């Protein structure tokens, strides 16, 4: 094993430790998990968003019991209601809300759509996967397009503290 492999191994161990600690804290605090949805086109039922799992939302990351994801589109499921002359973006969001409701999400339940699975092997090889990047072999989160990446352990700690965990 050369220094590059060893550094990647250390970085992945730091990543797994930070994620395991965050999972433990979120579960101990009984933080609510939010629904992960996927778009499904049915022959008879039409287009709908169905549940693919659930995860804790920690800022730019979604953390499930065994995986980590980058966030995508976030909205609440709702019954379809007739709209007047609203903006096209409002109509699009209302359509997503109705599709999630048709797919089995409860009215008002938070739904995540277009989330991305973070691949730890890709992170080790290419130094980036989704919002996670390695800087100096330390896992960081790119939490916004313009903000500086934050060290993962501190970022997760801050997000959990904000939620009372």
KAGI-V481386 format. One line per field, one symbol per residue. ss: DSSP state (a for helix, b for strand, c for the rest). psi: psi as a letter, one per 40 degrees, with the letter a starting at -180 (. if undefined). burial: I if it has 9 or more other C-alpha atoms within 8 Angstrom, else O. Layout:
ss->???
psi->???
burial->???
//
This chain:
ss->ccaaaaaaaaaaaaaaaaaaaaaaaaaacccccbbbbbbbbbcccbbbbbbbbbbbbbccbbbccccbbbccbbbbcccccccccccaaaaaaaaaaaaaaacccccccbbbbccbbccaaaaaaacbbccbbbbccbbbbccccccccbbaaaaaaaaaaaccc
psi->haddddddddddddddddddddddddddefiiiihhiihhhiddeahihiheaiihhgbeihhadeiiiiibhhihiiihihiagiidddddddddddddddeeiihehhhhifihhhhddddddeeihbehihhffhhihgeideiiiihdddddddddddef.
burial->OOOOOIIIIIIIOIIOOIIOOIIOIIOOOOIOOIIIIIIOOOOOOOIIIIIOOIIIIIOIIIIIOOOIIIIIOIIIIIOOOOOOOOOOOOIOIIIIIIIIIIIIIOIOIIIIIIIIIIOOOIIIOOIIIIIIIIOOIIIIIIIOOOOOIIIIOOIIIOIIOOOOI
//
